[in-house]
Amino acid sequence: MNKLLVSSIAAIVLTMVAGFSILFFVIDTDKSTVTAQKELETKKDQVGEKDPLHPYPAPSMDEVPDGEEGELIKLGQKFHNETATALDDYVGNTLSCASCHADGGTGEALDLIGISKTYPQYNPRAGKEVSIEDRINGCFKRSMNGKPLPKDGEEMKAMVAYYTFISKNVPDDIDGRDWAKLKKVEGDITNLNIKEGEELYKKSCIACHGEDGSGGSTGIALWGDNSYNIGAGMARVRTAAGFIQAFMPAAPMGGYEKGSFTDEEALNIAAYINSMARPDFPDKIHDWPNGDAPDDAAYETLAGKKE
């Protein structure tokens, strides 16, 4: 009888030990799983959600070198993000480079990663090969309705240094930047519905850009004295519609979310916005000197359009 009791007690003890061991293993495994998941989420936060989808993610600003070179790169980032205030002597409206090229030119909207690796390149609007400095100054004169930066000045050197830095992971022999190309909206533009564009604007754009297009909560003016002039790329309805369709509204609004506008809706919104008054660009008549102006060019040129 005593032997039977001892055996029973031993069996119970062994069962309890085994049970606690299994429980400890399960708990420890769960902890490991949670820890691994947290580490993965931390890595995601550090890298950024867009990076795994980008062929050549921009380096972190933590990688900026020390010394004069690093200071120039940081200054260039500041000029990109705060152009209207940091370079107010050269900007004629309230827009900055970041108004179109978000997150320091490394975000989803028209990223500039690799831009320094693709210049010099031929520009149809200029009818000749242009340098990256020329392209930057084109934005200052048109999109920001201002005046060009001195090509040998610190401001220009800083901006080029920054764009070179964010492009460091892009191969030197890259042929174009397919990931950053804006798909221009196709379709008939001879009879766009500006009234419908106005209604859509009131539904999905007005909260951010204001009823009068002056910038509203974002400060990004879409027409008027503080917006881009008629010589800017955004003054073309296909280009503007492509941007609207790809990136607007930035947050769900009026029953629409980013990427939900049809071609027709995006074109009509662009037509409405670009029907409003904005600054002129006197040199526009010299654009597309080879007569190859696109069908959505907002003005006539001396060379006209190719048939």
N, C-alpha and C positions, 0 to 999 in steps of 0.2 A: 504493500500500500504506500509506504514512504517513497519507494522507488518511483511509483506511478505519479505521485504528487510532485516529486522533484523533476521528473521528465516533463510534466505539464507546465510547471513554472518556467523551466528552461525554454520550452517551446514558445510560451507567451513572450518571454524576454527577447528571444531571437526575432520573433515577429515584429515586436515594437521597434527594435533596433533597425531592422530592415525597412520598416515603414518610415521611420525618421530619416533614414539615409536617402530613401527615394524622394521624400518631401524636400529635403535639403537640396538634392540634385535639381529638382524641378524649380525650386525658388531661385537657386543659383543660375540655372539656365535662363529663367525669365529675366533675372537681373542683367545677365550678359546680353540678352536680346534687346532689352530696353537701352542699355548702355551703347550698344552698337547702333541702334536706331538714332539715339541722340547725337552720336558722333557723326552719322550720316547727315542729319539735319543741320548740324553745325557747319559741316563742309559745304552743304548746299547754300547756307546763308553767306559763307565766306566767298564762294565762287560766284554766286548769283544764278538765278534760275535761267537766264538767257545764255550763259556761257557754254553749257554742254551742247547747245544747238548752234553755236557760232563756230565756224571753221577755224577762226584765229582770234580767240578772246583777247581783249585788251589786258595788258598787265595791270596789277594793282598800283595805286599811287604810292604804296609802301615801298615799291621797287625803284622809285625815283632816286637817282644817285645823289650823293652829297655834293656840296660845292656849287660853283657858278652854274654848271649845266643843270643841276637839279632846281635851282632857284628860277632859272629861265623857263623850265618846263612847268613849274607851279604857276608862274606868272601867266604863261600861255593858257593854262586851264582857267584861270581867273578871267582872262580876257574873253575866252569862249563863253563862259557861263554868265558873265556880267558885262557884256559888251557895251550896252547902252549907258551904263554908269561909269565903268572903268575906262572906257575909251570914248567918252562923250564928245570929245573934240572932233571925232571922226564919224559919229553916228547922228543921223538926222531924224530919228524917230525913237520909239520906245522898245524896239525889238533888239534881240541879241542873237548870237549864233545858236544858242540853246533853244530859241523859240522854235526852230525846225529840227535841230540836231540835239536831241535831249540827252540828259545825263552825261554832259561833257563830251558829247559826240560818240559815246559808247553804248547808248541805250538802243531800244528797239527802233525808234523813229529816225530814219535816215542816218545810220551810224557812219562815222568817218574813219573807222578802223581801216588801215591800209591806204588811206588817201595819199599819203606822201610817197607811196611806192608806185603810183600810177601817173605821176606827173614828171616831166612835161607831157602833154597830150593835145591832140587836135580838138579844137572847140568850134563846132559849126556856127554858133552865134557870132563868134569873133572872126571866123573864116581863116584861122591860123592856129599854129601850135602855141599853147600858153603854159606858163609855169604855175606851180602851186601858189606862188605869190600873186600872180595875175588873177588866179581863181578866187583867192581870198578877197582881193580888192574888188572883184566883180560883185561879191556879196555886199561889201561895204557900200558900193555905189548904188546898188539896185535894191537888194532886200532890206538894207538898213538906211537907204536913201541918204547916204552920207558922202564922204570923200575918201579916197584911197589912203592907206597907210604908207609912209615912206618905206620903200623896199629894203633899205639898209638900216632902218631904225630898230630900236629895241622891241617895239610892239610887234612888228612883223616877225622878227627873229624868235620871239617868245612863242607866237602862235605856231610857227612852223616847227619849233622844237617840241611843242606839246603834241602836235599831230604826228610827228615822227616817233615820239615815245609810244603813243597808243597803237602805233602800227608796227612795233618792234617784232611781234610774233608772226607777221605776214611775210611770206617769202619775197625776196627782192625781185624775182622774175615773174611775179603775179601778173596775169593778163586780165585786167578788169576786176571788179568787185561785185560779182553776181549776187551775193547775199544782200547787198545794200541798194540794189537797183529799185527805183520806184516804178511800179507798173502803172503806166499812164492809161486812163480809161478810154476804151474805144467807143464807137457809136456815133450816131449822127449829131453834130453840134450846130446844125444850121437852124434849128427851131427849138432851142432850149426853153424850158418853162421857168422863167424867173420868178413868177408868182408862187409856183409850187416850191421853188428853192427857198423863198422867203418863209413859207409856212414850215418847212422842214427845219430851217435855221431857228425859228422861234421855239420849236419843239425840243431840239437836241443840241443847240449851240449857244443860245442866248445867255444861259446861266453862267457860262464861263467867259464869253467874249463880249457880253453886253448887248443891249438892244440897239445901240448906235454903233456897234462894231469897234468901240474904242478900247476894248481889252478886258472889261469887266474884272472878274476876280483873278484872272490869269495875267493881266497886263499885256496880253498879246493882241494888239490891235489888228483887225482884219481889213479895215478901210479907214479913210480919213488921213489927216496930216501925220499921224503917228504910226502909219502902216507902211508896207512895202510900196515902192513906186511901180509904175506901169511897165518898167523894163525888167522887173524881177521874174524869175521863173514861175512863182506862184500866181502871177497875173495871167498865166495861160490856163484855160479851163481844164484841159486834160491833165495837166500837172497837178493843179489844185485838187481836182476830183480824185486823182490817184492817192494823194496824201490823205484826203478826207476819208476815202473808202478804206484805206489801210490802217489808219491810226485814230480816227475820230468816231464817236465822241470818246474822250479819254476815260470816262466812266459812264455806265449805263444811264441813259437819259431820254425821256420822251418816248419810251418804247423801243429805243435803238441802243445798240452797243457796238463796240469797235468791230469793224468788219462786216456789219449787217446792212449797210446801205447798198442798194442795187446800183448798177452803172448809171442808170437814168437819174436816180435820186442824187447820187454824188455829183453828177454833171450839173444838175439843176441848182444844187447848193453852191457849187463853185461859180456858176453863172450869176447867181444872185450876189454873192460876195464881190465878184469882180465887176459887177455892173455899177457898184458904188464908187463915189469919187475917191481918188487917191492922188498922190503926187505924180507929176510928170517926170520923164527922163529924156531930156533934150537930145542926147546922143543916140536915141533908139533908131533913128533913120539909117544909121550905119550898120545895124545888126544884120546878120546873115548876108554878107556882101556877095556871096556866090549864088544868091537867089533861091536858096533852099530853106526858106522860112517854113516852119510847120503850119498846118492848117488852123491851129489854135493860137497863133501869134496874135497878140492883143493890139497890133498896130501895123501900119504899112511901112515898108522900108524902101530905100532908094533902089535896091536891087529887085524888089518885088518877090513873088513866090514862083517856084517852079511849077509848071503845069503838069 
